[in-house]
Amino acid sequence: MTHLSSGGVEMTMSVLGRPRTGETAAVADQVLVYLRISEDRTGEEAGVERQRDDCLALCGRLGLDVAAEDVFMDNDTSAYLNKKRPEFEKLLARVRQGPSRVVVWHVDRLYRRPRELEDLIDLVESHPIRIEAVMGGAFDLNTHEGRLMARQLVAMAAYESGHKADRIRRVNRQKAERGDWHGAAKFGYGTGGVLIPEQATVIREMADRFLAGQSLRSITAWLNKESGFPAPQAHTGKTLGVWHATTVKSILVSARISGQRAYEPARKAGDAPAGREILGPGNWEAIITPEETTRIRAMLSHPDRRVGASSINLLSAIATCGKCGSGLVSGKNRRGPSDAKRRYYRCMPVPGHPERGGLSVSASGLEAVVSEAVIARLAATTLPSDEGRTGGAVAEAMERIIAARHRMEDLARDYGAGLLARSEYHAGRVAAQNAVRDAETSLGTLNRGDALKGLPIGDEAALRQDWEEEWTIGQKRAILSALIDTLVVRPDPKSGSRFRPQRVQMTFKA
């Protein structure tokens, strides 16, 4: 026996419900209570607790006994959206065990979409179900009248949910256009977008490192080993406080850190690969500039980006195959009785593409040739300074992006006012989006020069020492991408296991 109380009245609950007239205890209905609230802003479960009290009070009035384990509760879960309801699934599993009386506060707590009701009705043939509701009375799904009533109620609930969703979308759109903060606190900001200086300093360092050419992996390693700052939500106990590259990327591409408001209602969950679409400025303090956000996104989405998050080899994907043009990948094999591993770069074979594969080259030999050439290039004093040109190109690209976004806003207003047909709106929006992508591609190309800032150009001794002792693989790869235009390894079937420098063809950027 389990004792539950409601409204100050103590009730003794048993697993099976009280038998109905003409029934024996052996076939008595099992009594199941289901509770659900769509939105729990405080996390205190106050809504479902009120539902529990009302449902238990109804059980008492009907003379129904219910065990504590027969109360199923989904908190902060919408039945209209495609969210999983684990307790609802457990309820259905119990219904399949035999005749059931399901007690709810209102039928829209049990199901809110017609499909869910039909799934429940499908169980009725072999599993009789009667629904008792605090609000709206009872109906029996085993009868035509009961099913008709249930279908009418769920149709009204679905209609109401659809209208509510439309209202929420309109409100969210207005908030986005005003630049209001949306959602809970995020790393760098407290509730309502209040800046947290300590976290903002970490974000500023992350952005500086990435714009200087460091990979997401190297930034993640710095955060975990040197920054001394725990990952987001570490204080909640939901995580171990460890930074991951995906977390670093999501922060860097977010519009909020540059004081901008993103809005992309069509995206169901998570951010796009280069962040959600930026609608306009926000009304909170920025940590980095909008231009820097655009440059970060361009670097991450640029098709020729070579500083990969998982790259731990100097020339993977930078060196290309002289047969098919594909990027070479790193590998190892065992040679001789000592089991010493020999590193190499090779063209990976792909089924259905006979031109792929069959080329390999010694990793140590290729890396030595490339390293010497790059050090010699950096030691030359004739590298052109492109600060003025780059600054002008960045400004020009940003102007194109801003103009394209303004065009998209004008198109949306004209379409909403009925001044444009749907086809005209779509064509104009696609053209503006293409203009944004073209400008971002230009920025991605310019950003490679950031890797050369602060290097001891012209001092061969210092360059050689830094290359051998100071710079990480990620930093070296950023430098290589900034300097090298093409790095091709030609096939040479006569070279065998020996490395021949003549196989390497490398050209530098102007």
NORWO-V402778 format. One record per backbone hydrogen bond with DSSP energy under -0.5 kcal/mol. NH is the residue of the N-H (numbers start at 1). CO is the residue of the C=O. E is the energy in kcal/mol with one decimal. If there is no record, write none. Layout:
# NORWO-V402778
NH:CO:E / NH:CO:E
This chain:
# NORWO-V402778
2:13:-1.6 / 4:2:-0.6 / 4:11:-1.5 / 6:9:-1.9 / 9:6:-1.8 / 10:8:-0.5 / 11:4:-2.4 / 13:2:-2.2 / 13:11:-0.6 / 17:29:-2.3 / 23:20:-2.3 / 27:24:-1.3 / 28:25:-1.1 / 30:99:-2.4 / 31:15:-0.6 / 32:30:-0.6 / 32:101:-2.5 / 33:70:-2.4 / 34:103:-2.4 / 35:72:-2.9 / 37:74:-1.4 / 41:39:-0.6 / 49:45:-1.8 / 50:46:-1.9 / 51:47:-2.0 / 52:48:-2.6 / 53:49:-2.3 / 54:50:-2.3 / 55:51:-2.8 / 56:52:-2.7 / 57:53:-2.0 / 58:54:-2.0 / 59:55:-2.3 / 60:56:-2.1 / 61:57:-2.0 / 62:58:-2.1 / 63:59:-0.7 / 63:60:-0.6 / 64:59:-3.2 / 70:67:-1.7 / 71:68:-1.3 / 72:33:-3.3 / 72:70:-0.6 / 74:35:-2.5 / 75:73:-0.6 / 76:37:-0.8 / 77:37:-2.1 / 83:78:-0.6 / 83:81:-1.7 / 86:84:-0.5 / 89:85:-1.9 / 90:86:-1.7 / 91:87:-2.1 / 92:88:-2.2 / 93:89:-1.9 / 94:90:-1.8 / 95:91:-2.3 / 96:92:-1.7 / 97:94:-1.6 / 98:95:-1.4 / 100:128:-2.5 / 101:30:-2.7 / 102:100:-0.5 / 102:130:-2.3 / 103:32:-3.2 / 103:101:-0.6 / 104:102:-0.5 / 104:132:-2.6 / 109:106:-2.2 / 110:106:-0.6 / 110:107:-1.0 / 111:107:-2.1 / 116:113:-0.7 / 117:113:-1.5 / 118:114:-2.4 / 119:115:-2.0 / 120:116:-1.8 / 121:117:-2.8 / 122:118:-2.0 / 123:119:-0.5 / 123:120:-1.1 / 124:121:-1.7 / 125:121:-0.5 / 126:123:-0.6 / 127:123:-1.8 / 130:100:-2.0 / 131:139:-2.3 / 132:102:-2.9 / 132:130:-0.5 / 133:137:-0.7 / 134:104:-2.0 / 135:105:-2.8 / 136:134:-0.6 / 137:133:-0.7 / 139:131:-1.8 / 141:129:-1.2 / 141:139:-0.6 / 142:129:-0.5 / 143:140:-1.6 / 147:143:-2.1 / 148:144:-2.4 / 149:145:-2.5 / 150:146:-2.3 / 151:147:-2.7 / 152:148:-2.2 / 153:149:-2.3 / 154:150:-2.5 / 155:151:-2.1 / 156:152:-1.9 / 157:153:-2.1 / 158:154:-2.7 / 159:155:-2.1 / 160:156:-2.4 / 161:157:-2.6 / 162:158:-2.4 / 163:159:-2.0 / 164:160:-2.5 / 165:161:-2.6 / 166:162:-2.1 / 167:163:-2.4 / 168:164:-2.5 / 169:165:-2.4 / 170:166:-2.2 / 171:167:-2.5 / 172:168:-2.8 / 173:169:-2.3 / 174:170:-2.3 / 175:171:-2.4 / 176:172:-2.4 / 177:173:-2.5 / 178:174:-1.8 / 179:175:-0.8 / 179:176:-0.7 / 180:175:-2.6 / 186:189:-0.6 / 189:186:-3.0 / 190:194:-3.5 / 193:190:-2.0 / 194:191:-0.6 / 196:188:-2.4 / 197:195:-0.7 / 200:196:-2.5 / 201:197:-2.1 / 202:198:-1.2 / 203:199:-2.1 / 204:200:-2.4 / 205:201:-1.9 / 206:202:-2.3 / 207:203:-2.5 / 208:204:-2.2 / 209:205:-2.5 / 210:206:-2.3 / 211:207:-2.7 / 212:208:-1.3 / 213:210:-1.7 / 214:209:-2.3 / 219:215:-2.0 / 220:216:-2.3 / 221:217:-2.3 / 222:218:-2.1 / 223:219:-2.3 / 224:220:-2.1 / 225:221:-2.4 / 226:222:-2.6 / 227:222:-2.2 / 228:223:-0.6 / 229:223:-0.6 / 231:241:-1.0 / 234:231:-1.5 / 236:233:-0.9 / 237:234:-0.9 / 238:233:-0.6 / 239:233:-0.6 / 248:244:-2.1 / 249:245:-2.5 / 250:246:-2.3 / 251:247:-1.8 / 252:248:-2.3 / 253:249:-2.4 / 254:250:-0.6 / 254:251:-0.6 / 258:255:-1.4 / 259:256:-2.1 / 260:255:-2.0 / 261:280:-3.7 / 262:260:-0.6 / 263:277:-2.5 / 267:264:-1.5 / 268:266:-0.6 / 275:272:-2.3 / 279:261:-3.1 / 280:261:-1.4 / 282:259:-3.1 / 283:179:-2.5 / 287:257:-3.1 / 288:257:-2.2 / 293:289:-1.8 / 294:290:-2.2 / 295:291:-2.3 / 296:292:-2.7 / 297:293:-2.5 / 298:294:-2.3 / 299:295:-2.3 / 300:296:-2.0 / 301:297:-2.0 / 302:298:-1.3 / 305:302:-1.8 / 308:306:-1.3 / 311:308:-0.6 / 317:328:-2.6 / 318:315:-1.2 / 319:315:-2.4 / 320:487:-2.7 / 321:326:-2.9 / 322:489:-2.2 / 325:321:-1.5 / 328:319:-2.9 / 329:346:-2.7 / 331:344:-2.3 / 333:342:-1.7 / 335:340:-1.8 / 339:336:-1.3 / 340:335:-0.6 / 342:333:-3.1 / 343:341:-0.6 / 344:331:-2.3 / 345:361:-2.6 / 346:329:-2.6 / 347:359:-2.4 / 348:346:-0.6 / 350:353:-0.6 / 353:350:-2.1 / 356:353:-1.9 / 361:345:-2.3 / 363:343:-1.6 / 366:362:-2.2 / 367:363:-2.7 / 368:364:-1.9 / 369:365:-2.0 / 370:366:-2.4 / 371:367:-2.6 / 372:368:-2.2 / 373:369:-2.0 / 374:370:-2.4 / 375:371:-2.5 / 376:372:-2.2 / 377:373:-2.0 / 378:374:-2.7 / 379:375:-2.1 / 380:376:-0.9 / 380:377:-0.6 / 386:384:-0.6 / 390:386:-3.4 / 391:387:-2.6 / 392:388:-2.1 / 393:389:-2.4 / 394:390:-2.9 / 395:391:-2.1 / 396:392:-2.3 / 397:393:-2.6 / 398:394:-2.5 / 399:395:-2.2 / 400:396:-1.8 / 401:397:-2.1 / 402:398:-2.7 / 403:399:-2.5 / 404:400:-2.1 / 405:401:-2.2 / 406:402:-2.2 / 407:403:-2.0 / 408:404:-2.0 / 409:405:-2.0 / 410:406:-2.4 / 411:407:-2.6 / 412:408:-2.2 / 413:409:-2.1 / 414:410:-2.6 / 415:411:-2.6 / 416:412:-2.4 / 417:413:-1.8 / 418:415:-1.2 / 419:414:-2.7 / 420:414:-0.8 / 425:421:-2.6 / 426:422:-2.6 / 427:423:-2.5 / 428:424:-2.4 / 429:425:-2.4 / 430:426:-2.5 / 431:427:-2.1 / 432:428:-2.0 / 433:429:-2.6 / 434:430:-2.3 / 435:431:-1.8 / 436:432:-1.9 / 437:433:-2.3 / 438:434:-2.4 / 439:435:-2.1 / 440:436:-2.5 / 441:437:-2.3 / 442:438:-1.8 / 443:439:-2.0 / 444:440:-2.5 / 445:441:-1.7 / 446:442:-1.9 / 447:443:-2.2 / 448:445:-0.9 / 449:446:-1.7 / 450:447:-1.7 / 451:448:-1.2 / 452:449:-1.5 / 453:450:-1.2 / 455:452:-1.5 / 457:455:-2.4 / 458:378:-1.6 / 459:456:-2.1 / 460:458:-0.8 / 463:459:-2.5 / 464:460:-2.7 / 465:461:-2.1 / 466:462:-2.5 / 467:463:-2.7 / 468:464:-2.0 / 469:465:-2.5 / 470:465:-0.6 / 470:466:-1.5 / 471:466:-2.8 / 476:472:-2.5 / 477:473:-2.6 / 478:474:-2.0 / 479:475:-2.1 / 480:476:-2.7 / 481:477:-2.5 / 482:478:-1.6 / 483:479:-1.6 / 484:480:-3.2 / 485:507:-2.8 / 486:507:-1.5 / 488:505:-3.0 / 489:320:-2.4 / 490:488:-0.6 / 490:503:-2.8 / 495:492:-1.7 / 498:495:-1.8 / 501:499:-0.5 / 503:500:-2.3 / 504:501:-1.8 / 505:488:-2.8 / 505:503:-0.5 / 506:504:-0.5 / 507:486:-2.4 / 509:483:-3.0
